Structure formats: C-alpha cells, structure tokens
Amino acid sequence: MKCNVAVMCMHDYLDGELAREDILQLQQHLRECPMCRSRYEALERTDALVKAQPIEKAPEDLGDRIMKALPGSRRPAAWTSWVRRHPAVSAAAIFLVVMLSSFASMWNQGQELSISGPDLEHVVIEGKKVIVPEGQRVSGNLTVVNGDVQVLGDLDGDLTVIDGHLTPLASTAHIAGEIKTIDRAVDWFWYKVSSFFGTLAYGQ
C-alpha cells in the first residue's frame, strides 16, 4: 500500500468504514512506514478528542425563538393588488403619465427652435426659419418645433411642423411622405399618442 492510499484509508478506518482486507493492508503499512504511523497517531488523538467533547442539547424553544425573530410577511398594498388584477388599465395609465410628463417637458422648453431628423446635413437654418434648399435632397422624416419651414428641394419622408408655419411649397419642392401641422398642445398630445400606437401596430 502506498502512502497516499494509506492516508485516505486512515480516515475511513477511524470512522469504521474500512473493509477488513484494507484494514490488514493499512496495519501492515503502518508497521513499515514511520511517517504514516506518526500521522495516524495524530489523527487518532484528534478523533478521540473530538468524540470526547460533550454534545450540548439545543433548548427546546430554540425553533420558536428563531421563528419569532424572523421578519413577518408583509401584506401587499391594496394598489399593487389592483395593478395585478388590471394589467391593461395599469399599462395605459403608465403610458398616459409618461406622455403627460413628456408633454409638460416640451411645453416648458419655451419657444426655442428645435429640429430633428436623421439627415440634417443639407437643411439650412435662418433665425427661426428652416429651409430645404432647391436641388437638395433630405432623407427621412423632418420635425420642426417653434419654427417656420420652407421646402424648395426634396424631402424623402414625413414633414411635421409643431407650433410653426409651413410656407406654401415651391414648384421645385417634393415631399414623399405626409405633411402634419400641429398648432395646439392638445393636438400635439394626440399626435404623440397616435404615433405610439401606430408604432406598436407596425411592430406587430
């Protein structure tokens, strides 16, 4: 028996789980190997010391004391139960809150000119006037807030003018998408709502 095997057998032997044939081989090895015999004697003393320690019995009310110390389960608030029972109404309410906050944020920006679109390279701004020059092509939708718009060239998308004016289109102008002019806060709000649900329907 090799030393590494003997060390593994020592623990099983002290636990009374070693087969008789292995016991005989271990005893033979311990007689021939002083190092393993010294290790076995140390393990034997440790095992005897552990087994000699008295086992203290846990108090009978320990389980009750632990259960009382645990935090009690909190009942869900009434509004959370209502939200779980009415998910569709809850989603609509959250959407309205988000839209109203967006609406308030926009209207609090004052009368500053705002332009958005994926292709603004060829768009010209003169004060509060936004111009798509003749002979130029702007790709994608164009949205202008608090400004006047004049289209002389091509716009490959929708044009939305919020709180502004659209100059009559020139003979050279061409707008591929829809033209929307929004002059009131309520119109803007419903425009955002319809755009949101239109995006959902398109995504499905």
N, C-alpha and C positions, 0 to 999 in steps of 0.2 A: 504494500500500500504506500502510495506517495504522500508526501507531507500535506499538499493542498487538499487531497481527498480526505486525509485524516482530520484536518481542521474542520471540514464540513461534517464529518461523522461525529465529531465531539459534541456538537450542539444537539444533534438528533439523539445521541446516546444519553445526554443529560436530561433530555425531555422524555426518555423512554420510548422513542420511536425508531430505534435502530434494529435492524434484523439480526438474528443470532449469528449468522455467518459473518456479517460485517462487524459485530462486536468482537468476535475472535480475532479477526484481522486487525482491528483497531488496537486491541490489547497487545497483540504481538508487535505492532509498530511502536507503541508507547514504550515497550520494554527495550526496543532497539534504538529509539531516537530521543536523546535527552531534551532537545529543543521542544519537540511536540509534547513530551511528558510535562515539561515545565509549563507550557501553555495550557495543557489540560488541567493541571492542578490549580492554576489561577482561575480558569473558568469554573472549576468545581467549587472553589471557595466563594466566588461571586454568586453562583447559583444557590449555594447553601445560605448565603447572607440574605438574598432576596426572598427566599422561601421562609426564612425565619422571621421576617417582618410581619407584625400583626396587621390583619386586614380590618380597617375601620368600617363599620356598617354605616351607611348613609342614614341620616334622620328620616323617620317615616313621613314627615310632612315636607320633605325636600321637593317633591314633584309639585305639590300645591303652591309652595312658595315661589317656585320658578314660573308657574303659570300665572300667578298674580302679578309677578314683576314684568311680564310681557305686556307691551302696549296693547290696549284694546282695539278691536277692529272699528274703524270709523265708518259710519253710515254715509253713503254718498249724498251729496247735497241734492235738494229737490230739482234744481235746474239741470244738473247733469243727467238725472234720470229722464227728464223731459227731452233732453237733446238726444239721448239714445233711442227714445220711443218715436221721435220725429226727425229722422236724419235729413230728409229732403227739405223740410222747412228750415232746419238749422243751417244747411248749406246755403240756402237762398238768403237767409238773414246775414250770414257772414259775408256773402258776396255784396249785399247792399251796404254793409258797414265799410267794406274796403272801397267800394265805388264812391261812397259819400266822402270818405277821407281823401280820396284822390281828387274828387270834385272840389273840396274845400282847399286843398293844397294848390290846385291850379288857379282857383279864383283869388287866392291870396298872393299870387305872384305879381299882381298889379297889371299894368298894361305893357309889359316888356314883350318885344318881338321874339317869337320862338319858331324855329324851323326844324322839321325832322324829315328824314328820308334816307334811303340807302345810297343815293347818288346826288350829292350836292356840289360836285366839283364845278359844274357849269352854271350854277344858279348865281345870279347877281343880286346883291342887296344894296339898295339905295335908301338910306334912312329907315323908314318903315315900309318900304316897297320891295317886294320880292319879284324878280324878273327871270323868266326863262327866255334867254335871248334867241333871236331869229337865227336859224341854222344850227342850233344846238339841240342835242337830244339828252333828256334826263330819264334814267331808268328807275322804275319802281314808283311807289306811292310818295306823294309830297303833301305834307301837312304844314300849314302856316297858321300861327296864332297871333292875334293882335297886329295884323299887318295886311296891306293890300297886295294883290297878286296880279301880275300881268304875264300872260303866256304868249310869246311870239314864236317859239320853236315847238319841239315835240316833247310830250310827256307820256312815257310808256307806263302808265299806272293811274291810280285814282288821285284826284286833287281835292283836298279838304281845307276849307278856309273857315277858321273859328274867330269870331269877333273881328272880322275884317271884310274887305270888299274885293270882288273879282272884277277886274277891268274886262269889258267885252273882248272876246277872243279876236285876235288879228286873223287876217286871211291866211297867213302863213302858219298859224297855230294848229296843233293837232294833239288832242288828249285821248289816249286809248281807253282809259277807264272812266269811272263815274266822277261827277263834279258835285261836291257837297259843300253848302254854305251854311254855317251854324252861327246864329247871332245871339242866342239866348242861353242862359245857364241850363234851363230845363232841357232844351234841345240837345245841348252837349251831353247831359247826363244820359238821355235816352239813346243817343248815338253810341256812347260807350257800352251801354247795356246790350244794344242790338249787335254791336261788333263782337262782344264777348260771346254771346250765344251763337252768333254766326260762325265764330271760330270753332266752338265746340261741335256744331253740326258738321262743319267741314272736316274736322279731325276724325269724326266717326265714319 
